Amino acid sequence: MNTGLKITAFAAAVAATFGTAYGVGKGVDPVTSQKKPASEHGGHGGGEEADAGKKQGGGHAAEVPGGLQISERGYTLDLKTARIDAEKREQLRFTIVRDGSGKNDKDGKNGKDDKGKNVTAYEKEHDKELHLIVASRDLTTYRHLHPARAADGTWSTPVELPEAGGYRVFADFKPQGAQEGLTLGADLAVAGKYDPAGLPAHDTKASVDGYEVGLKGELKPGKPAGLTLNVSKNGKPVTDLQPYLGSYGHLVALRSGDLAYLHVHPTGEPGDGRTKPGPGVSFQATAPSAGAYRLFLDFKHEGKVRTAAFTVHAGGSAGGADAGGGETAESGDSGHAH
């Protein structure tokens, strides 16, 4: 592709990114903030981030869902790679920077003296210091990556994305000494021929690499709800799932439109004496609002991690629920990198 065409394609990708952001206010299902239980990982609870929201009736502060902010509680996601080309393997680089606006550390270190410094010490959660999620704005492409951290706090990972357009990058982490973890998000533009897809229809079944995954339960706005995903292969239940990131399943939910991030935990873990390695993996989740969500389940079997994706609705009508929508997220090598 010559330089002129690349510039034109990139401009289209940037326009799509900001156009999507502009359209959120007009085209997304109504969004209402709800308090989430502390067990959920995506929003990470806590009182300080609530100060950023507007006060609602009854004197309660609105809690901002995870991933919608680039800065929160004294930390900022600095995405060094603002754009890449579609269908090209490139390095994605970023840092987590202390911005001096909060004191989230137990020892109070995150103050003015640390402003502008990269975070270089993290606590492991789900076996990793940081989880990186990359998802397209149309929620058809999903990557769960585990980048490497340099001594100066710079994170990097190779990534190859198949389609041009707007993407969202989510960094899910807990700095060492912090009271709790958080999820920050930033936009990524992918240059190339842009052909946006519609959100896949609602469905409770998905297929990936010969495996079938069935979803039981429903997301409920503002209320905890149980979700169970049952894995089978060739019509037989899989009863020997392997641990992945400290559990038998890893579930991420993204709200259609603004891509609010909800990272939920399974209700049990390997070795606890009660959790079986399949076929069912159970989670507790609370949707921050009514609307459409895309669920991405990572599970490991026979040494390989696979991702199954579903479109579900929290509250209201599913709209086209009779059509098939559960499917594999476009994810290349299962959408995982370490």
N, C-alpha and C positions, 0 to 999 in steps of 0.2 A: 504494500500500500504506500503511495507517495505521500509526501508531507502534507500537501493540501487536503487530501482525502482524510488523513489521520486527524487533522485539526477539525475538519467538518464533523467527523464521527465523534470525536471527543466532545465537541460542543453539543452535539445531540445528546450524548450521555449525560453531560452536566445539566443540560436543560431538563432531561427526563428526571434526574435526581431532584432538582429543586421544584420542578413541576409537580412531582409526586408529593413533596412536602407541602406545597401550597394547596394541593387538592385534598389533603387530609382533613382540613377544617370543613370542607364542603361535602366530601363524599364518604366519610367513614361513619360507621354506626355510632350512635351517641355514646360518649365516653363519660363514665361517672367514676370518681375515685372511691375506692373502698379500702379499709384497713385489711392488711393481709397478716395471717399468723406468722409468728417468728420462725416457724419451721420451713417456710418457703425461702428459697435462695435468691430468686431473681430480684425482688425488691429490697431485700435485706433489712427491712424494718428500720427501727431507730427513730429518734425524735428529731435529729438535726436536719435530715433531708426534708422533713415535713415542713420546716420553716420556709423552704423555697416555694411551697404551694400556697395557693390562696386560701383564706379561711372560708369554710363552708358554714351552713346553718348549724347551730348547736355548739359553735365554738371549736369545732374539730378542724385541724389542718388537713388539707388534701395531701395524700401521699402519692408521690410521683412513681409510676411503675419503673422497673429497672430498664436500663438501656436507652431511655429517652434523652438523657443528659450527657453531655461530654465532660462536665465537671460536677462533682458532688462531694460533700463532706471533706473538702480540703484536698481532693485529688482530681487530676485532669488527664484524660486520654489524649496524648499528642501523637496523632497518626502521621508518621513521616512520609508514608506512601499514600498520596492523595488520589492517584489514578494508576491503572494498569491497562494493558491491552487484553481483549478477549482472546481465548484460545492460546494464550502464551504463558508459559511458566515463569513467574516473576517472584521477587522477594518482597514480602510485606513487612514493613518495619514500623515500630511504634515504641513509645515510652509511656510510663505512668509517672506523672510529675506532681510533686507537692506544690500546691498553689498558695499555701499560707493562709487560706481562708477558714480553716477548721482545725479542731483538735480532736481527732478521732483516735489517737493513740493513747494507750493507758498511761504512758509516762509523759504525755503532753508534748512530745517532740515535734509534732506537725504544727509548727507555728511560724512566725516571721523568719526565724533563722534558717528554716529549711525551704523557704520559698524558692521555686525554680529548680530544685534538686530532684533528680530521678529517684524513684523508689528502687532499692536494690535488695531488699529483704522481704520475703513473703512467707506466709504460712500455707502449708499444703492443704488443699481441700479436694476430696475425691482423687487423691494420689498425685495431684499436680499443683504447682504454684499458681498457674494461671490457665484458664480455659478461654480459647478464642473461637467465637462463632462468627461466620460470615454468611449472610443470607441476602438473596436478591429481593428487591422491593416487591416483586410479584410472588415471592415465597415459593418459587419453583426450584431454586438452587440453594443448597445448604452445605456448609462445611463446618466440621468441628475439628479445630486444629490445636496442637500443643506446641507453641513456638519455643525456641531456645532463647535464654537470656544471657547477654554478655555482662561482664563485670561492671560496666558503667550503667546498667539498667536498661539497655536497649534490647527489645525483643524482636525476633525475626523468624519468619517461616516462609517456605516456598508455597505458592498458591497458583492454581490455574483455574480460571472461571470461564465457562463455556459461552456465555451470552453477554452482550453489551447492555449497559443500562445502569440504574442506580442500585447500590448495595449498601447494607448496613453492617458495620463491624462492631462486635460486642466483646469487651474484655471483662471477664468474670474472675475476681481475685479478692484476696484478703491480705493487706500489708501486715508485716510482722508487728505485733503489739497492738493492732487495731482491735476495737471492740467487736466489730463484725465486718463481713465482706460486703462488696458492692459490685454492681455491674454498670460500666460506662459504655456509651455508644458513640460512633462517629460515622460519617458518610464516606463511601468509597465510590468513585466513578470508574466504570469500565468502558473503554473505548471500543468501537466496532459497530457493526450493523445492528441497530436496535429494533427489536420486534417483541414488545411486551406481551406477556401471556396473562390470561385471566386466572383468577384463583380457582384451583381445582374444586370440584363440587364436594359437598359433604358425603362422607362414607365412613363406615366403621370397620372396613377391611382393607388391608394393604398386602402387596406381594413384593418380594425382593429376593433375587437369586434363588428361587425355588422354595423360599419360606413364605408362609402365610401368617399374618399377624392380625388378630381380631381385637377390637377395642370394646370394652364394656364400661359403662358409666358415662356421666355427662359433666361437662364443666358448668359451674354455676357462678353467676356474677356475685361477688362479695361474700360467698359462702364456701367453706371447704367441701370438697367432693372427692369421692374415691374413684380412681381410674385403674382398671386392670387391663393389661395387654397380654394376650395369650399367643405364644409362638408355636407354630407347628411346621412340619416339613413332610411333604408327600402324604399329607392327610393324617400324620401321626404327631401327637404332642411331643415337643422337645423338652426333655426332663433333665438335660445335662448342660444348661447354659453355663458359660464361663464368666467369672468375675471380670468386670470392666469398670475401671475408675472406682473400685471399691464397692460395686453393687452388681446385680444381674441385669440392670437396665439403667439407661441415662436418658431422661426426657427433658426436652426444651420445648416451650410453647411461645409462639410469636403472634401478636395480635395483628390482623390484617389492617393495612392502612398506615398506621404509625410505627408498626413493628415493636410495640411494647414487649419487653422480654420477661418471660416467666419461667424460671428454672426450678423445677420441682424435684423432690427427693422421693426415693422408694420408701415404702413403709418398713422394710427390713433390709438386712445385709447378710452377705455370706458369713457363715460361722457363728451366727447368733443363736443357733439351736432351734429356730422355728421357721426360717425362710428357706424355701426349697428352690433349687436351681431350675425353675420352670415347671410347667409351661407358662404359668402366669407371673407377671411382674406387676406389683401394685404400687400406686402412688397416691399421695394426697395433693390436691391442687386447688387454688382459688383464682378464678378469673377476676381481674381488676374491674371489668365492666362487661356489659352485654356486647355481643358482636361475634365476628368470625375469627377463628384462631387456626393456626397451622401447628400441628404437633409433630415433633421429630423424635423417634425412639431409636437410640443406639443400643444394640445388643451384640454379644460376642458368642460365637459357636464354631467349633472346629477350627479354632485359632484365628478367625477373621471377624472383624467388626462390620456390621451391616446397619443400614439406616432405613427405617420404614416411616412413611409420612402420611398424615391424615389431616383432613380439613374438618373441623368441628365448630359448633356454634354454642355460645353461652347465652342462654335466655333468648326468647323470640324464635322466629322461624328460621329453619336451616336454608330454605330457599333452594329448591333443586336437590333435595336430599335423596331423591330417587336415582340420581345419576351417580355413576362411579367416580369417586374422588380419592379414595385411599390408594397410595401408590408409593413407589420409591422416590425419594427426593433425588434430583439430579446431583450426583455427588462424586463422580469419577471413581477413585479408589476408595469407595465407601464413605467419602467425605471426611476421612480422618488422616491426620498427620501428627507425628510426634517429634 
